């Protein structure tokens, strides 16, 4: 039996992943933005909760501290994220784009501060294929807001983070996943991908003993290697993102 921590798991794919793993007999620790969301979640019985809005650096540190009390973990699934329909740029108390802080910086900080697990899974998106490779003005403070583009960029950053961690931590099986465009609250009613498949790959990568799941530095879609933006393999770009995350957070990846 594995112990798995899943961020952003009070609803949607994160909660579905937690339920699937619990049904398989694994121990899950879930994460909610606040106590209300945790109480309202239709979570597996005996679920342990970590609480915190990871749009702020203070909360990211708190979430990591809480998670470590339940650890160590066999796997951590970085599922937390907000979507592409954000109407405008929202700035956090740390002066960062909220979209980027939640989708990219939170996975980085939590990766650095949570005791190293055996496996790591990061949620990306097929939209990363349309991202810009430039890391200039990541915070969208000097350009007109485009929610879809900003979201796509964060999903590329998640893949860059995945591949960087896979290089720096060869002893940890580290992979990224595109769940597809599915009808969750984030995906919206127009999504046409298979919702039943949306959560299975991350659960499989987190706990399966299948040879294909025991890999690292991969990008998956429905348990198969997915199409990845070739710029994500740029080691220099990966390290530039890691350096930037360290600079703005004050947290160093061990």
C-alpha positions as CSV (number, residue, x, y, z in Angstrom):
1,X,0.0,0.0,0.0
2,X,1.3,3.4,-0.9
3,X,0.8,6.8,0.8
4,X,0.0,9.5,-1.7
5,X,-0.4,13.3,-1.3
6,X,-2.5,15.1,-3.9
7,X,-2.6,18.9,-4.1
8,X,-5.8,20.6,-5.3
9,X,-7.9,17.6,-4.6
10,X,-11.1,18.8,-3.0
11,X,-12.9,18.4,-6.4
12,X,-12.4,17.5,-10.0
13,X,-9.6,15.3,-11.2
14,X,-7.6,15.6,-8.0
15,X,-10.5,14.2,-5.9
16,X,-11.2,11.5,-8.6
17,X,-7.6,10.5,-8.4
18,X,-7.8,10.3,-4.6
19,X,-10.9,8.2,-4.7
20,X,-9.4,5.8,-7.2
21,X,-6.3,5.3,-5.2
22,X,-8.3,4.8,-2.0
23,X,-10.5,2.2,-3.8
24,X,-7.2,0.4,-4.7
25,X,-6.3,0.3,-1.0
26,X,-3.8,3.1,-0.9
27,X,-3.6,5.8,1.8
28,X,-4.4,9.3,0.5
29,X,-3.8,12.8,1.9
30,X,-5.8,15.4,0.1
31,X,-5.5,19.2,-0.1
32,X,-8.1,21.9,-0.1
33,X,-7.9,25.7,-0.4
34,X,-9.9,26.1,2.9
35,X,-11.8,24.1,5.6
36,X,-15.1,24.7,3.9
37,X,-14.0,23.1,0.6
38,X,-12.6,20.1,2.6
39,X,-15.8,19.6,4.5
40,X,-17.9,19.8,1.3
41,X,-15.7,17.4,-0.6
42,X,-17.1,13.9,-1.3
43,X,-13.8,12.4,-0.2
44,X,-12.9,8.8,0.7
45,X,-13.5,7.8,4.3
46,X,-10.7,8.5,6.8
47,X,-9.2,11.1,4.5
48,X,-6.5,13.3,6.0
49,X,-6.5,16.9,4.9
50,X,-3.9,19.6,4.3
51,X,-5.4,23.1,4.1
52,X,-4.1,26.2,2.4
53,X,-4.5,28.6,-0.5
54,X,-1.3,28.1,-2.4
55,X,-1.5,31.5,-4.2
56,X,0.7,32.9,-1.5
57,X,4.3,32.0,-0.5
58,X,3.2,31.9,3.1
59,X,0.5,29.3,2.4
60,X,2.8,27.3,0.2
61,X,5.2,26.9,3.1
62,X,2.3,26.0,5.4
63,X,1.0,23.4,3.1
64,X,4.4,21.8,2.8
65,X,4.8,21.8,6.6
66,X,1.4,20.2,7.1
67,X,2.1,17.6,4.4
68,X,5.4,16.6,6.1
69,X,3.5,15.8,9.2
70,X,1.7,13.1,7.3
71,X,4.7,11.9,5.3
72,X,7.0,10.6,4.1
73,X,5.0,9.8,0.9
74,X,5.5,7.2,-1.7
75,X,4.2,9.7,-4.3
76,X,3.1,13.3,-4.5
77,X,0.8,14.4,-7.3
78,X,0.9,18.1,-8.1
79,X,-2.6,18.6,-9.3
80,X,-3.3,22.0,-8.0
81,X,-4.1,24.7,-10.7
82,X,-6.5,27.2,-12.0
83,X,-7.8,27.5,-15.5
84,X,-7.5,29.4,-18.8
85,X,-10.8,31.4,-18.4
86,X,-9.4,33.9,-15.9
87,X,-10.8,37.2,-17.0
88,X,-7.8,39.3,-16.1
89,X,-4.4,39.3,-14.4
90,X,-4.8,38.9,-10.6
91,X,-1.8,39.9,-8.5
92,X,-1.1,38.1,-5.3
93,X,0.2,39.6,-2.1
94,X,3.6,38.6,-3.2
95,X,3.3,40.7,-6.4
96,X,3.0,37.6,-8.7
97,X,0.4,36.6,-11.2
98,X,-2.0,34.4,-9.3
99,X,-2.3,32.0,-12.3
100,X,1.5,31.5,-12.4
101,X,1.8,31.4,-8.6
102,X,-0.7,28.6,-8.2
103,X,0.1,26.6,-11.4
104,X,3.9,26.8,-11.4
105,X,5.4,28.3,-8.2
106,X,3.4,26.2,-5.8
107,X,4.5,22.9,-7.4
108,X,8.1,24.2,-7.3
109,X,8.0,25.3,-3.7
110,X,6.1,22.2,-2.5
111,X,8.6,20.0,-4.4
112,X,11.5,21.7,-2.7
113,X,10.0,21.7,0.9
114,X,8.1,18.4,1.1
115,X,10.3,15.4,2.0
116,X,11.5,13.7,-1.2
117,X,9.0,11.0,-2.2
118,X,9.7,8.0,-4.4
119,X,7.6,9.4,-7.3
120,X,6.4,12.8,-8.5
121,X,3.6,13.6,-10.9
122,X,2.9,17.0,-12.3
123,X,-0.3,18.0,-14.1
124,X,0.2,19.8,-17.4
125,X,-2.1,20.2,-20.4
126,X,-2.1,19.7,-24.2
127,X,-2.3,23.4,-24.3
128,X,1.4,23.6,-23.4
129,X,2.0,22.9,-27.1
130,X,0.9,26.4,-27.9
131,X,3.0,28.1,-25.2
132,X,5.7,30.7,-25.8
133,X,9.2,29.5,-24.9
134,X,10.2,32.9,-23.7
135,X,10.6,33.3,-20.0
136,X,10.6,37.1,-20.3
137,X,7.8,38.8,-18.4
138,X,6.5,35.6,-16.9
139,X,4.2,37.6,-14.6
140,X,2.3,39.3,-17.5
141,X,2.9,42.7,-15.9
142,X,4.1,44.3,-19.1
143,X,1.8,42.8,-21.8
144,X,-1.9,42.7,-22.4
145,X,-3.6,39.8,-20.6
146,X,-4.5,36.7,-22.6
147,X,-5.9,34.1,-20.3
148,X,-5.5,31.2,-22.7
149,X,-1.9,32.1,-23.5
150,X,-1.0,32.7,-19.9
151,X,-2.5,29.3,-19.0
152,X,-0.7,27.5,-21.8
153,X,2.6,29.1,-20.7
154,X,2.1,27.8,-17.1
155,X,1.5,24.3,-18.4
156,X,4.8,24.5,-20.4
157,X,6.5,25.6,-17.2
158,X,5.1,22.6,-15.4
159,X,6.7,20.3,-18.0
160,X,10.0,22.3,-17.8
161,X,9.8,21.8,-14.0
162,X,9.1,18.1,-14.4
163,X,12.1,17.5,-16.7
164,X,14.4,19.6,-14.5
165,X,13.4,17.7,-11.3
166,X,13.9,14.4,-13.2
167,X,17.4,15.5,-14.0
168,X,18.3,16.8,-10.6
169,X,16.7,13.9,-8.7
170,X,17.4,10.7,-10.7
171,X,16.3,8.6,-7.7
172,X,12.7,9.9,-8.0
173,X,10.4,8.8,-10.7
174,X,9.2,12.1,-12.1
175,X,6.7,12.6,-14.9
176,X,4.2,15.0,-16.3
177,X,0.6,14.2,-17.4
178,X,-1.9,15.8,-19.7
179,X,-5.3,14.6,-18.5
180,X,-7.0,15.8,-21.7
181,X,-9.8,18.4,-22.1
182,X,-12.4,17.0,-19.8
183,X,-15.6,18.3,-18.3
184,X,-14.5,19.4,-14.9
185,X,-15.1,22.8,-13.3
186,X,-11.9,24.0,-14.9
187,X,-12.4,22.3,-18.3
188,X,-15.9,23.6,-18.7
189,X,-19.1,22.1,-20.3
190,X,-17.6,22.2,-23.9
191,X,-14.8,19.7,-23.1
192,X,-15.0,16.6,-25.3
193,X,-12.3,14.3,-23.9
194,X,-12.9,11.1,-21.9
195,X,-13.5,12.2,-18.3
196,X,-13.1,8.6,-17.1
197,X,-9.6,8.6,-18.4
198,X,-8.7,12.0,-17.1
199,X,-7.5,10.9,-13.7
200,X,-6.2,7.4,-14.3
201,X,-2.8,8.2,-15.7
202,X,-1.6,10.2,-12.7
203,X,-2.8,7.4,-10.3
204,X,-1.0,4.8,-12.4
205,X,2.2,6.8,-12.5
206,X,2.0,7.3,-8.7
207,X,1.7,3.7,-7.6
208,X,1.8,1.1,-10.4
209,X,4.5,-1.5,-10.7
210,X,4.0,-1.7,-14.5
211,X,7.3,-1.3,-16.3
212,X,5.9,1.5,-18.4
213,X,4.9,3.4,-15.2
214,X,8.3,3.0,-13.6
215,X,10.0,5.6,-15.7
216,X,11.2,9.1,-15.3
217,X,11.3,12.3,-17.3
218,X,8.3,11.5,-19.4
219,X,5.1,13.2,-20.6
220,X,2.0,11.0,-20.6
221,X,-1.5,11.1,-22.0
222,X,-3.9,8.2,-21.2
223,X,-1.0,6.0,-20.0
224,X,0.9,6.5,-23.3
225,X,3.7,8.8,-24.1
226,X,2.2,12.1,-25.2
227,X,3.1,14.8,-27.6
228,X,5.5,17.2,-25.9
229,X,6.6,20.6,-26.9
230,X,10.2,20.2,-28.0
231,X,11.3,23.3,-26.1
232,X,10.5,21.5,-22.9
233,X,13.7,19.4,-23.4
234,X,15.9,22.5,-23.5
235,X,18.1,22.0,-20.4
236,X,19.1,25.6,-20.3
237,X,15.5,26.7,-20.3
238,X,14.6,24.3,-17.6
239,X,17.4,25.6,-15.4
240,X,16.4,29.2,-16.1
241,X,12.9,28.5,-14.8
242,X,14.3,26.8,-11.7
243,X,16.6,29.8,-11.1
244,X,13.6,32.2,-11.5
245,X,11.4,30.2,-9.1
246,X,14.2,30.2,-6.6
247,X,14.7,33.9,-6.9
248,X,11.1,34.9,-6.4
249,X,10.4,32.3,-3.7
250,X,13.6,32.3,-1.7
251,X,13.3,28.5,-1.8
252,X,16.1,26.3,-3.2
253,X,15.4,23.0,-4.8
254,X,17.7,20.6,-2.8
